[in-house]
Amino acid sequence: MRFLNTLPLRPLLAFGAAIGLAFALLFASVAQTQDTRTRSPLLGGQTTIFNTTPNAFAQPAPGLQRMEELFFFVGNSFFNQNWVTAPASTTARDGLGPMFNARSCASCHFKDGRGRPPEFDGESPTGFLVRLSLRERDLHFANLPEPNYGGQFQDSALEEISEEGDLKLRYSYIQGEFADGAPYELRQPIVSFENLNYGEMHPEVFASARVGSQLIGLGLLEAIPEARLLELADPNDADGDGISGRPNYVHDKLTNRQIVGRFGWKANQPTILQQTATAFHSDLGITSSILPEQNCSPVQEACRAAIHGGEPEIEDDDLLKVVLYLSSLAVPAQRNFDDEKVESGERVFNELHCNACHVNTHETGIHPSISALSYQTIHPFTDLLLHDMGEGLADNRPDFQASGQEWRTPPLWGIGMIETVNRHSYFLHDGRARNLTEAILWHGGEAEQSRNAFTELSASDREMLIAFLESL
């Protein structure tokens, strides 16, 4: 995005079409080999940083050009500062709401890290929200917004407007033990809504709790050629290994076509640009040229009549600076890389076939705007594909072609730094797992065989596996 200072960027559609064309040409010409399982501490290739502080996720990738570095810090300010109610003297940052879940992007992604569910009744959520939908009866995988409350439950609103209601979270607990007799406990979240202000929810609504994920390396993931992802896909399990990853084809609003999704817990967003615009719209109530309508359901009249902060509320060039910021957040290096325990843990990881989905190595192609992200050998430990994770993790909420039991394989780079950056160790899409062991034990469906093998491990092998994961 070195060209940010030379545009105007209207219409943004032209920008999106150019990116789409660049990637289409690249994907048509690049062939990739299967995962080579290369070991390297440079998880982000030459854009890797060596930083183990609480600010490890908030650093720019090495190699950015001077103007990219400048726009990185401008994008950082739009990401971290609170948006305010319109009208306001800070016209570049007014337009919050009318309905919202957070006042800034950083509220859900503190220090560019991971959100968590409330730890006790009455605590305000930190990067925790609930998606809502109804299944369209004629289309198995389609979904519709809840008629009164839309596609996401908004527990905050401007002063003169009633919020949608109160979100409540409680847990049921599941007891189990490993083959060696060591006990474990899992917690299952149960979401409910109280004090609803806009009528009853539809009796067939699907509610899916989500936490914000860490943001490192997004531009590198976007630069993985589509041909590579399709090569890894095996939707019919042709090789008979029990793993049948497949891409989620989603709607790209800029090019008005279906392309492979890469971002979000169900890979329901095709690009960082659309993911960012959607988060501004759904989480903060900030409109953009991509999503220009206020985030209000038809019955929320006060919301629809509220004063806005411009049309759109975030200008195209400011939105793109946030996109550049998110695209160029550096990946910290693997720690304790040569430690014997970590090396042994990686062998256990591969022996359990965890790497069938959490694919170690990829080569990026040409990134259309940030040259430092091009042609990098990276180690994100993901295939960015959908996998059936079983009934235990199911939210029963389809999303484009993702079923209610399917989830995108999340990258593992950075998971060992979550406790340092965010002061918690909660994992999975809704934060139910309180540590990495619990996260593994929730795996089912295509991962059930690996999960069962994990329960058969000795305590020392389990410890080595966790040590490897914590090194990432």
C-alpha positions in Angstrom: 0.0 0.0 0.0 2.8 2.4 -0.8 0.3 4.0 -3.1 -2.0 5.2 -0.3 -0.8 8.7 -0.5 -1.3 8.9 -4.3 -4.9 7.9 -4.6 -8.1 9.1 -4.1 -9.4 5.7 -3.4 -12.9 6.1 -4.8 -14.4 3.9 -5.9 -12.9 1.3 -3.6 -14.4 -1.3 -5.9 -11.7 -0.6 -8.4 -9.0 -1.2 -5.7 -10.7 -4.6 -4.8 -10.9 -5.6 -8.4 -7.2 -4.9 -8.9 -6.3 -7.0 -6.0 -8.6 -9.8 -7.1 -7.0 -9.7 -10.6 -3.5 -9.8 -9.2 -4.3 -12.8 -7.0 -6.2 -14.5 -9.8 -3.1 -14.3 -12.1 -0.9 -15.5 -9.4 -3.0 -18.4 -8.4 -3.3 -19.5 -12.0 0.5 -19.6 -12.4 1.8 -21.0 -9.1 2.2 -24.7 -8.3 3.1 -25.8 -4.8 4.4 -29.0 -3.4 3.0 -30.8 -0.4 4.0 -29.8 3.1 7.7 -30.5 3.6 7.5 -30.1 7.4 10.5 -27.9 7.4 11.7 -27.0 10.9 12.7 -23.4 11.4 12.3 -20.8 14.2 11.6 -18.2 11.6 7.8 -18.8 11.6 7.2 -15.7 9.5 10.1 -16.2 7.2 12.3 -13.1 6.8 9.5 -11.0 8.4 10.0 -12.8 11.7 10.9 -10.8 14.8 12.6 -11.8 18.0 10.4 -10.3 20.7 9.1 -12.0 23.8 7.6 -9.0 25.6 3.9 -8.2 26.1 4.1 -6.1 22.9 5.3 -9.0 20.8 2.2 -9.1 18.6 2.2 -5.3 17.9 5.4 -4.9 15.9 5.7 -4.1 12.2 7.2 -6.8 9.9 10.8 -6.1 9.0 11.4 -4.9 5.5 8.5 -2.5 5.2 9.3 0.5 3.0 9.4 4.0 4.6 5.8 5.0 3.6 4.5 1.6 4.6 6.0 2.1 8.1 4.4 5.6 8.3 1.0 4.2 7.3 1.5 1.3 9.7 1.6 3.7 12.7 -1.4 5.7 11.3 -3.4 2.4 11.0 -2.3 1.5 14.5 -3.9 4.7 15.8 -7.2 4.0 14.1 -7.1 0.5 15.5 -6.3 1.4 19.1 -8.1 4.6 19.8 -11.8 4.7 20.9 -14.4 5.9 18.4 -16.8 8.5 19.7 -20.5 9.4 19.3 -21.3 11.7 16.4 -21.3 14.6 15.9 -17.9 15.3 17.4 -14.9 17.6 16.8 -12.9 14.4 16.1 -14.7 13.9 12.8 -12.3 11.2 11.6 -13.2 9.0 14.6 -16.9 9.8 15.2 -19.9 7.6 14.3 -19.7 4.9 17.0 -22.8 2.7 17.1 -25.7 3.2 17.3 -25.4 -0.5 18.4 -22.0 -1.9 19.2 -19.9 -4.4 21.1 -16.8 -2.4 21.5 -15.5 1.2 21.2 -12.2 0.3 19.5 -10.7 -2.6 17.6 -8.2 -3.1 20.3 -11.0 -3.7 22.8 -11.5 -7.1 21.2 -7.8 -7.7 20.2 -5.9 -6.2 23.1 -2.3 -5.7 22.1 -3.3 -7.4 18.8 -3.9 -10.6 20.7 -6.7 -12.9 21.7 -10.0 -12.1 23.4 -11.6 -14.2 26.2 -15.0 -14.9 27.7 -16.1 -13.3 30.9 -14.6 -15.0 33.9 -17.5 -14.3 36.3 -21.1 -13.2 36.1 -21.3 -9.5 35.5 -17.8 -9.0 34.1 -17.8 -7.1 30.8 -16.8 -9.2 27.9 -13.2 -8.7 26.5 -13.3 -9.6 22.8 -16.3 -11.9 23.3 -19.5 -11.8 21.3 -22.3 -13.9 20.0 -23.3 -14.4 16.3 -26.9 -15.0 15.5 -28.6 -16.6 12.5 -31.5 -18.6 11.2 -31.0 -21.4 8.7 -32.7 -20.7 5.3 -34.8 -23.8 4.8 -34.2 -24.2 1.1 -30.4 -23.9 1.4 -28.7 -26.3 3.8 -25.6 -24.1 4.4 -27.2 -20.6 4.1 -28.1 -18.5 7.1 -30.2 -15.4 7.7 -30.0 -12.7 10.4 -32.3 -13.0 13.4 -35.3 -10.8 12.5 -35.1 -8.5 15.6 -31.5 -8.7 16.6 -29.6 -9.1 13.3 -26.5 -11.2 12.8 -24.7 -10.3 16.0 -26.0 -9.6 19.5 -25.2 -6.0 20.5 -24.9 -5.5 24.3 -24.0 -1.8 24.1 -25.6 1.2 22.5 -25.5 5.0 22.5 -27.0 6.7 25.6 -30.4 7.6 24.0 -30.8 4.1 22.5 -31.6 0.8 24.3 -29.0 -1.9 23.9 -30.3 -5.2 22.6 -30.1 -6.8 26.1 -27.8 -8.7 28.5 -25.6 -11.5 27.5 -25.2 -14.3 30.0 -22.6 -17.1 30.0 -22.4 -20.2 32.3 -20.7 -23.5 32.0 -21.4 -27.2 32.4 -18.5 -29.4 33.2 -17.3 -32.7 31.8 -15.0 -35.0 33.7 -12.6 -37.5 32.2 -9.2 -39.1 32.6 -6.2 -40.1 30.5 -5.2 -43.7 30.0 -2.7 -43.4 32.8 -5.5 -42.3 35.2 -4.7 -38.6 35.4 -8.0 -36.7 35.6 -9.1 -33.7 33.5 -12.1 -31.4 33.3 -13.6 -29.7 30.3 -16.1 -26.8 30.4 -19.0 -26.4 27.9 -20.3 -22.8 27.5 -24.0 -22.1 27.6 -25.1 -18.7 26.3 -28.4 -17.1 27.1 -29.9 -13.6 26.7 -31.9 -11.6 29.3 -33.7 -8.3 29.4 -34.3 -8.2 25.7 -35.4 -4.8 24.4 -36.6 -5.6 20.9 -39.0 -8.6 21.4 -38.4 -12.3 21.7 -35.8 -14.0 19.7 -36.9 -16.5 17.0 -37.3 -19.9 18.6 -35.0 -21.5 15.9 -32.1 -19.0 16.3 -28.5 -20.3 16.3 -26.3 -18.5 18.8 -22.5 -19.0 18.4 -20.1 -17.5 20.9 -16.8 -16.2 19.5 -13.6 -14.6 20.9 -11.3 -12.3 18.9 -8.2 -14.1 17.6 -4.6 -12.9 17.5 -3.7 -10.8 14.4 -0.1 -11.6 13.6 0.9 -12.8 10.2 -2.5 -12.0 8.4 -0.8 -10.6 5.3 1.4 -13.6 5.0 -1.7 -15.9 5.1 -3.4 -13.7 2.5 -0.3 -14.2 0.3 -0.4 -18.0 0.3 -1.5 -18.9 -3.3 -5.0 -20.2 -3.6 -3.5 -23.1 -5.6 -1.7 -24.3 -2.5 -4.9 -24.4 -0.4 -6.8 -26.3 -3.1 -3.9 -28.7 -3.4 -4.2 -29.5 0.3 -8.0 -29.9 0.1 -9.4 -33.5 0.2 -13.1 -33.0 0.5 -14.0 -36.6 -0.2 -11.0 -38.1 1.8 -9.6 -39.7 -1.4 -6.5 -40.8 0.4 -8.5 -42.5 3.2 -6.6 -40.8 6.1 -9.8 -39.6 7.7 -9.0 -35.9 7.0 -11.2 -34.2 4.5 -10.4 -30.5 4.6 -12.1 -28.3 2.1 -12.2 -24.6 1.3 -15.1 -22.3 2.2 -16.2 -20.4 -0.9 -17.5 -17.0 0.2 -18.8 -13.8 -1.3 -16.2 -11.1 -2.1 -18.2 -7.8 -1.9 -15.7 -5.9 -4.0 -15.5 -8.2 -7.0 -19.0 -9.7 -6.5 -17.8 -13.2 -6.9 -17.3 -16.3 -4.9 -13.7 -16.9 -3.8 -11.9 -19.0 -1.2 -12.3 -17.8 2.4 -9.3 -17.5 4.6 -10.2 -15.4 7.7 -12.6 -15.8 10.6 -13.3 -18.9 12.6 -15.2 -20.5 9.8 -13.1 -18.9 6.9 -16.1 -16.8 6.1 -14.1 -13.7 5.0 -12.1 -13.7 1.7 -9.7 -10.8 2.4 -8.3 -8.7 5.2 -10.0 -5.7 3.7 -13.5 -7.3 3.9 -12.8 -8.8 7.3 -11.7 -5.4 8.6 -14.7 -3.6 7.2 -17.1 -6.2 8.6 -15.5 -5.9 12.1 -15.9 -2.1 12.0 -19.5 -2.6 11.0 -20.6 -5.4 13.3 -18.4 -4.7 16.3 -18.2 -0.9 16.4 -21.2 0.1 14.3 -18.9 2.0 11.9 -19.9 2.2 8.2 -17.6 2.0 5.2 -18.0 2.1 1.5 -18.1 -1.7 1.7 -20.8 -1.8 4.3 -22.5 1.6 4.1 -25.8 0.8 6.0 -26.1 1.3 9.7 -26.1 -2.0 11.7 -29.7 -1.8 12.9 -32.5 -4.4 12.5 -35.8 -3.3 11.0 -37.5 -3.0 14.4 -34.8 -0.8 15.9 -36.3 2.5 14.9 -34.2 4.7 17.3 -31.1 3.0 16.0 -32.0 3.7 12.4 -32.8 7.3 13.1 -29.6 8.1 15.0 -27.2 10.7 13.8 -24.3 9.2 11.9 -20.7 10.3 11.6 -20.5 10.6 7.8 -21.3 8.5 4.8 -19.2 6.5 5.2 -18.0 6.9 8.8 -14.5 5.6 8.1 -13.0 7.0 4.9 -11.5 4.6 2.4 -7.9 5.7 2.8 -8.2 5.4 6.6 -9.7 1.9 6.3 -6.9 0.9 4.0 -4.3 2.1 6.5 -5.9 -0.1 9.1 -5.7 -3.0 6.6 -2.0 -2.3 6.0 -1.5 -2.3 9.7 -3.2 -5.6 10.1 -1.5 -7.1 7.1 2.0 -6.3 8.3 1.9 -7.3 12.0 5.1 -9.4 12.4 5.2 -13.0 13.7 7.4 -13.7 16.7 10.0 -16.4 16.3 9.6 -19.8 17.8 11.3 -19.9 21.2 13.4 -22.7 22.7 13.8 -24.1 19.1 16.8 -26.3 19.9 15.5 -27.5 23.2 15.4 -31.3 23.3 11.9 -31.3 24.9 10.5 -29.0 22.2 12.0 -31.1 19.4 10.6 -34.3 21.0 7.2 -32.6 21.3 7.2 -31.7 17.6 7.8 -35.4 16.9 4.8 -36.3 19.0 2.8 -33.7 17.2 3.6 -35.2 13.9 3.1 -38.8 15.1 -0.4 -37.9 16.2 -1.0 -36.5 12.7 -1.8 -33.1 14.0 0.1 -31.7 11.1 -2.5 -33.2 8.7 -4.5 -30.0 9.4 -2.0 -27.8 11.1 0.3 -27.8 8.1 3.7 -26.6 9.0 5.2 -24.9 5.9 3.9 -22.7 3.1 5.5 -20.4 0.5 3.9 -17.1 -0.1 3.4 -15.7 -3.6 3.4 -12.1 -4.7 1.7 -9.9 -2.2 0.0 -7.2 -4.3 0.9 -4.2 -2.1 3.5 -5.2 0.5 6.6 -6.6 -1.2 8.2 -7.7 2.1 5.5 -10.4 2.4 6.2 -11.9 -1.0 8.1 -15.1 -1.5 8.5 -16.0 2.1 8.8 -19.5 3.6 6.5 -19.4 6.6 5.4 -21.8 9.3 1.9 -20.9 10.4 0.7 -24.5 11.2 -2.6 -24.3 9.3 -4.1 -25.3 6.0 -6.8 -22.5 6.2 -9.4 -25.2 5.3 -12.6 -26.3 6.9 -12.7 -29.5 9.0 -15.5 -31.3 10.8 -14.6 -31.0 14.4 -17.4 -33.1 15.8 -20.5 -32.5 17.9 -18.6 -31.3 20.9 -17.4 -28.1 19.2 -20.4 -27.7 16.9 -22.3 -24.4 17.0 -24.9 -25.8 14.5 -24.6 -22.5 12.6 -23.7 -22.8 8.9 -21.7 -20.0 7.3 -21.5 -20.0 3.5 -20.4 -23.6 2.7 -19.2 -24.3 6.3 -21.5 -26.6 8.2 -22.4 -26.2 11.8 -19.7 -28.7 12.8 -16.9 -27.3 10.6 -14.2 -24.8 11.6 -11.2 -23.4 9.8 -7.9 -24.7 11.1 -6.5 -21.8 13.2 -2.8 -21.0 12.8 -0.7 -22.1 15.8 2.0 -19.4 15.5 1.9 -17.2 18.5 -0.2 -19.4 20.8 2.6 -19.8 23.2 2.7 -16.0 23.7 -0.9 -15.5 24.5 -0.4 -15.7 28.3 2.4 -13.1 28.0 0.5 -10.8 25.7 -3.1 -11.2 27.1 -2.6 -12.6 30.6 -4.8 -15.6 30.0 -4.6 -19.0 28.3 -8.1 -19.5 26.9 -8.3 -21.2 23.5 -10.8 -22.3 20.8 -13.4 -20.2 19.0 -15.3 -19.4 22.2 -12.5 -19.5 24.7 -13.9 -22.6 26.5 -10.5 -24.3 26.7 -8.5 -22.9 29.7 -5.2 -24.3 28.4 -3.7 -26.1 25.5 -4.4 -29.6 26.9 -8.2 -28.8 27.1 -8.1 -27.4 23.6 -6.7 -30.7 22.3 -9.2 -32.7 24.3 -12.1 -30.9 22.6 -11.0 -32.1 19.2 -13.5 -34.5 17.6 -14.8 -35.4 14.2 -11.8 -35.6 11.8 -9.4 -35.0 14.7 -11.0 -37.6 17.0 -8.3 -40.2 16.2 -5.6 -37.8 17.1 -7.4 -36.7 20.2 -7.8 -40.3 21.3 -4.1 -41.0 20.7 -3.3 -38.0 22.8 -5.2 -39.4 25.8 -3.2 -42.6 25.4 0.2 -40.8 25.7 2.3 -41.0 28.8 2.4 -37.9 31.0 6.0 -37.2 29.8 4.9 -37.3 26.1 1.9 -35.1 26.8 4.3 -32.6 28.6 6.6 -32.6 25.6 3.8 -32.0 23.1 2.6 -29.0 25.2 6.1 -27.7 25.5 6.3 -27.7 21.7 3.0 -25.9 21.3 4.1 -23.3 23.9 7.3 -22.6 21.9 5.3 -21.4 18.9 
